[in-house]
Amino acid sequence: MRKSERNGQKRAGMLCAVLLLLLTACGGKEPAGTGETEGEPAAAATLVYGSGDYTRINPAMDEHGEINILLFNGLTAHNGKNEVVPCLAKSWEFDGTSNTYTFHLEEGVNWHDGEPFTAADVKFTIEAIMDPDNGSENAPNYEEVKEITVVDDHTISFRLAAQNAAFLDYMTMAVLPKHLLAGEDMQESDYFRNPVGTGPYKLESWDAGQSIVLTKNEDYFQGAPHIDKVIFKIITDDNARALQMEAGELDLALLTPKDAGNFAGREGYACYDMKTSDYRGILFNFHHEFWKENRDIIPAVCCAIDREAIIDAVLLGQGMPAYGPLQQNGYNNENVDHYDYDPERARRILEEAGCTRGEEGIYERDGRPLSFVISVGAGDQVRLDMARAAAQQIREVGIDCSVEIPAQVDWNGQMAYLIGWGSPFDADDHTYKVFGTDKGANYSGYSNTKVDGYLTQARESADAEVRAEAYKRFQEELAADPPYAFICYIHANYVAKTTIHGISPDTVMGHHGVGIFWNIADWTMEE
């Protein structure tokens, strides 16, 4: 599991609009991999990727593990345009009368240990995610599933209680092997340190905190990859990752905008400035007494943030101001309150709420100063810089705000968190389970019955006009009662050696910049 927003969670975080990606090549040269490889594939090699840490590899319970797509497959997959395409399921049909999807599976697919993949594995995986005792943050994706029927080894059906417009997107979920996990603890099993999948790569070794070594699956059902090995070298510090890229110890890494810029014009390196659906914002913990008493000042916090200044200073201009969760989606509603930077409006909101300014310039309410702390996960320099800049701006309007880096995220105890979310897929993804009351990824405790109703209405309709209206209302209500102070959408700044061919620059990345490995089996490397 990546060290991201989800650390500290229980037991222990319609297609997107077609976006034009900005591709920036180092030195003005086109990066390797933007065209088709001519002739025979390059000789097999080892690719070293600068990765964050993993405490487990458990795609059923967690999100955002970049490594998942190398080890596992879903019934469906996403192509370079983030469209749903067949994978372990070669075809499917939907019966609208009974709300039933029937999937026809590929035959002759084996797990990395040689056992055959069957429909029973699919049933086991989705039922494990749906089981509330397992505490999966992905469970809301399958709420409508009422019955799963294994017709035969290569046919499976899902009967839904109501439509789920994103269901085919959610069937990209990695399928897990029943023969290795039946009866196991889905949070603590040793399997999640020794995963066996059906994907293009299989686990060779895992040196905790150092590296995860993958070797190509010669029997991969879609064809063996060209690159022999992929090493996920664990480097949790952003600055250290840049230094190792500089030293030639890495072939590919996601760097900060500042660090990536240092490779511009450097011979042997290609820079990929890739658009994402990944936004940042300040999550407010509505379980905390401070926000129970001061929820009405959140619009003032939103107006205190100079988003353009943060984008310029922290992201070096590589991002865009955020006002909601669907700005990179076809259902975005731009006609909502953006809470643009307006210190005077922020102070007016505070004063209209009955707050008075004290001698130190900090507003007070009922004799107590307005003061809160933003928590930031360790190792993410960009989030830390962003939080510090926002805190300074918030202090300038009269709210005492500071930043801390806790040893472990305490979702119930902290006051606020520099959060990140965002999906390039169906609009339901990262909205229903993030903002819906008591849903698996709603770490803030946000609850709004209107928001719940609009999200449900959008999910249960296949009519684009109905969905558009529901998402329009959802965004209006979210702006009227903000769960976060949205800050900005960020770019994913990948730097690669020019020996790598096949990276797709025209793919919109997801949260944490995840997505670059979607076609890893087709990549080649020069010796």
N, C-alpha and C positions, 0 to 999 in steps of 0.2 A: 504494500500500500504506500503510495507516495506521501511524503510529509507535506500535506496541504490542508485545506480547510477541514477535511474530514477527520484528522487526527484527534483523538479524544472523544469521538462519537460513541454511541452505545455499543457495548461489548467490544469493546476494547474495553460528500460532497459530490402535409403540404411541404415542401422543400423550402430552403432558404431562397431569398431573392438572388438572382444571378448577379454576382458582384465582379467588378473589374479589379483584379489584383495588381498592385504596383510592384513590379520586380526591379530591384536596383542591383546592377552588376558591379562588382569591384572594378575600379579602373576603367569603367565604361565598356567593359567586355561582357558579352553574353555569357552567363554562367553555364557550366557544363550541365548537360541533362535537359536543356530546353528543346533540343531536337531529337530525332530518332537516331539511334546508334547504327552506323553503317557497318556492314561486314559481319564477321563473327564476333560474339560477345568477348569482352576483355577477359583475361585470365582471372580465375577465381582468386579472391583475396580476403583479408580481414578488415572489417570496418569498426573503428573505435568511436563510440558515441559518448559524449559528456552528459551523463544522466544525473537526475536527482536520486535520492535514496528510496529504497523499497524495504519495508519490513515484512511484506508478504505480497504475493501476486494473486489477487482474488477478484477477478472482474465481476463476479456475481454480487459481491457485497459492496465494492468500491467503484468509483469512476476515475477517469483521467490517467490510468496507467498506460503510458506510451508503449510499454513493452507488450501489452495484451495482444495487440494485433499481429505481432510476430509469432506468438505461441498458439493462438486460438483462432477459431472461426465462428461466425454466427450463421443462422439460416440465410440471412441476407447480409449484404455489405454495402458500403458507400463507395462510389467511384470518385474520380477526381473532381467532379462537379457536385459532389455530395448528394448524388441521386442514389436511390435504392436499387441495387442490382442483385441477382442471384448469387448465392455462395454455397453453403452446405445444402440448401434447398435449390434444386434446379428449376423448379416452377411452383406455382401456387394458384389457387383460385379462391374467390370470396363469394359466399352465399349471403346476400343481403337480407333474405327472408329470416334466416336463423342466426345472422351475425356470426358466421363460421368461416374461419380461414382453414384451408387444407393445403398442407405443404408436401411436395414430393421430393424426397431427399436423394442426393447423389449416392450411388452405390460404389462399393469398393473402397470407401474411405476408411482409413485406420487411424487409431490413436498412436501417439509416438511410441507406445509400448507394444504395438502390434495388434492390440485388440480391435475388433471392428466397431466403428461408429454406427449407432442405430437411433431410431426414433425414441427409444427408452431414455437415452442420454438427454435428449431435448426436454422431454417431460420432467425428468429429474431436476434439471437445471432451473426451469421456470418455476416449478413448485417450490424449490428451495428458496428462490428469491421472494416468492409470494408469502412464505411462512413467516408470520410476524415474530416468532421466536428467534429467527435468524438475524433480525435487525438490519436488513439490506436497505440502503438508501435508494436502490433502484426499484423497490417494491411498488411505488405508485405508478410505474409504467405499465403494470399488468393488472391493475385493480379490476378491470372489466372482465377478466378471464374467469369463467365459471366452470368450464369443463375442458380437460385436455384428454384426447383419446388417441392412443397408439393403434392405428388401423393395422399396420404391419411394420416390419423393421425399417421400411423406407417411406412410410406415409404417416403423417400425424395431423390432427385437427385441433383447433382451438375455438371453442364456442364462447362468445362474449355476451355479457348481459346487456351491453350497449356498445355502440360503435366507439372505436378509438382511432381517430384519424392518423395517429402517429404509429400505429401498431407495427407496420412493416419496418419503420425506422428502428423500433425497439427490438425487433427480431435480429438486429445486428449483434445482440448480446452474445458474448462468447459462450459456447456450449461446453459444459464440463462433463467428465467421464463418470457415469454412475458406478461403474465397477470399482473405482478407486475412492469414491466419496460417500457412497451409501452408508448411513449410520455414523458418519463422521461429524464432528462439530464444524459447522460452516463458517465459523469465525476463527477457530483456533487449530484446525487440522494441520498436521505436518505437510499435507499435500500442497498447501499454499506456499511452502518453501521448496517444494520439489514438483512443480506443476507439469502435468502431461496434457498436451492438447492435440489438435489436428492441424495446426498452422504450419507456415512455411519454415519455421525454425523450431528447434527443440532445445531444452535446457541441457547444457553440458556440465556447468559448475556454477556455484554461487558462493563467493567469498564475502561474507556479511560486511557491509560498509565499504567494500573495495570494488567489487566487480561482479557482473552476471554475464556468463559466457554462453552464447547460443551458437549451435551448429545447424547447418541447413538440413532440412528434411528431404532426403533423396526421394522419398516416396510421396511427396506432397501431391495431392490430387489435382491441383491446377498447374503442376510442373515445378520441378526443383528450382530453387533460387540460384542465381549466378554467383552470389557472394558466399563464400564458404562459411565464414564466421562473422557474427556481430557481437561485439563486446560492449555492454553497458558499463562504462567506467563511472563509478559513483563519485560525484564531486558536488557537494551540497552548497558550496560557497560560490557565488557568481564570479567574484574576482579570481578565484583559483581556477575556475573553468576557462576564463579568458587567458590566463597565464599558460595553462596547459595547451590551449589551442595555439598560442604563440610559439610554444616550444616544440610543436609538431607531434605532441603526444595524442592528439585527437584528430579524427577525420571530419567530424560533424558535431556541432554544438549549438544550442539555443543560448544566445548571449544577450546582455543588456544592450540597449541602443548605443550607449557610449562605447562599450567594449567592441561591439560589432563594427562601429565606425572606424576603429583603429585598423581594420583589415581592408578598408577601401583602398583600391589601387595597388594592393599587395599581390605580387606575382604568385600564382599557385593557389589562390583562395577565391572563392565565389561567395558573394553576399546575397542573401535572399530576404528582402523586406516584404514579408507576407502579411496580408490583411487577415484579421481574425474576427470572430464573433465574441471575443473574450473581453469582458468589461471589468472594471474595478470600481468599488464603492465602499462606503462605510456602512457596515451592518450594525443595526442597533439591537441590543438584547432586550426584548420586550418582557422577559422574565424578571429583569432587574428593576428594583424599586424606583431608581432614578427615572427610567423611561415610562414606568407606570404613572408617575407623577408629572412628567414633562414631555409626553409624546407630542404635545402641540407646538413645541419649539423646534421640532425636526425641520420644518420648512425654513426656519432661520438658519440652521446649520447648512442646509442645501444652498441657500443664497450667499453664504459666507465664502464659498469655495470658488476660487478663480481657476477654472478648469484649463483655460488656455495657457495660463502661466505655468501650471503643473506639467502640461504636455510639453511645453517648450523647454522647461528646466530639467525635468526628469526623463522624458521620453525623446528629447531633442527633436520635437515636432512630429514624431512618428506615432500618431494616434488621433483620436477625435473626441470632442466633448461628449459625455454621456448624460442622458436624461431618462433612460428607460432600458428595459431588457431586450427589446426587439428591434433595435435600430438597424441591425444588419439582416432583417427579415422582411419578406414581402408584406407582412401584416403590420408593419410599423405604423404608428399613428404619431406623426410629428406635431400635430396640433394639440399638444398638452403643455402644461406648464413645465418649462425647462429649468426653472429655478436658476436662471443665469446669474452670474456674479453681480451682486447688488448689495453692498454692505449696508446701505441706508434702509433698504427693504428688510434686511435681516434684523436690524435694530428695531424697526417699526413693528415687526412681528412679535419680537420679545416684549416690547412695551405694551402692545395690544393684548398680550397674554397676562399682563399684570406684573411683569418683571421690572425691577428698578435697578439702576446702575449704582454700584457701591463706590467707595472711595478709591479702591484700587482699579476701577474701570471695569470690573466684572459684574455682570448682572446677577441680581439675587431674586429669590422667590421665597416668600414666607421666611425671610431672614437667613436663608441658606444660599450660598453661591451656586450658580450654574457651572458645574464642573464634571467632566467625564474623561475617560482614558480610552484611547484606541489601541487595541492589541494587534501585533503583527507577528506572523510566523517567522521563525528564525531562518536565515540564509537567503531570503529574497530581498536583495538590495533595492530593487525598483519599488516594491511595495513599501519598504521602510522609508525611502526618500519621499514617496508619494504621501504617506501618512504624516510625516513630519511637516511637509509643506502645507497640507490641509490643516493640521493642528495649529500652525502659526497663523493661517488666515482666519480660522475660527476664533482664535484668541483676540485677533484684531477687531472683531465685532463685539467683543465683550463676553464670550463664553470661555471659561478656563478649560483648555484641552491639552492633553499630553499624550505621549506615545510610550508603550512598553513592549518588550519582547519576552513573553512568558516562556518558561521551559516547556510547557505543554498547554495547548488550547483548552480553556475551561468554558464551554459554550454556555453553561447556565450561570456561571459566576462572573464572567467578564462583562464590561459595560458596552463595548463596541469592538468591531474587528474589521480590518481592511480585507474585505472579501473579494473573491473573483468568481464569476460564473459566465455562462454564455455558450450557446450551441449553434452550429451552422446548419442544423437539420430542421425538422418540423418545429413550428412555433410552440408546440406543446412541451418540447424538451427544454428543461431548465426554466420553465415557468410554473407548470402544474405542481411539480414536486418541490419547488423552491419557495413559492409564495402561497401555496394552498395550506389551509389550516391543518396542522399536525402531520404534514407529509414528510417523507423520508429525508429530504434535503433542506427542510425549512429549519435552519439552525438558529434563526432569530426569534422564533416563537410568534412570528407575525400572524395575525388572524383578522380577516375582513370578509364578512359573509358575501358581500357583493363581488369581491375578487374571486372567491370560491365559485360563485354561480356563473360568472362569465367564463372562467377557465373550463368549467365542466361543459358548458354549452358549446364552446369552441372545440373541445376534444371530441364530443359525441356527434358532431356533424361532418358530413362529407361535402356539404355545400360551401363553396368558397365564399359566397356572399354572406352566408350565416356566420361563418368563422370570422370573416373580416369585421363584421359588426360587433361580434362578441369580443374580439381582441381589441377593437377600438375602445369599447366600454371598459374593458379590463385596464387598459393603459391610462384612461382618464381617472379611474378610481385609484389606481396605484399612485398617480401623481397627486391626487387630493389627499391621500393618506400614505405618505412614503414609508416603505420598509427600510430603504437605504438612502444614503446621500450618494447618488451615482456621480462618478468622477469622469471616467474616460474609457474608451475602447483602445486597446493597445495593439501594436503590430507584433508579429513574431519575427525576431531578427536572428535567422539562422546563418551560420558561417560554415562553409564546407570546403574541403580541398577539391581542387578542380579535377582530381582523379576519379571522383564519383560522377557517374552518369545515370540519369533517370529520375532525379528529383523533379517533382511536378510543381512548378512555380505558380500555377493557376488554380491551386486548391485553397479554399478558405479554411484556415485552421480553426480548431475549437479551443476550449478552455485549456490553459497551460500551454497553448501552442500545439496541442496534440493533433496529429493527422498527417505529419510529413511521411510516415512510414506506410501509408495506405497501399502503395505499390512496390514495397521493398523487394518482392520476389523478382521484379523486372530490372532492378538496379544492377549496374556493373561497376567494376573498379579497375583502373589501370594499375599495373605493378609499380 
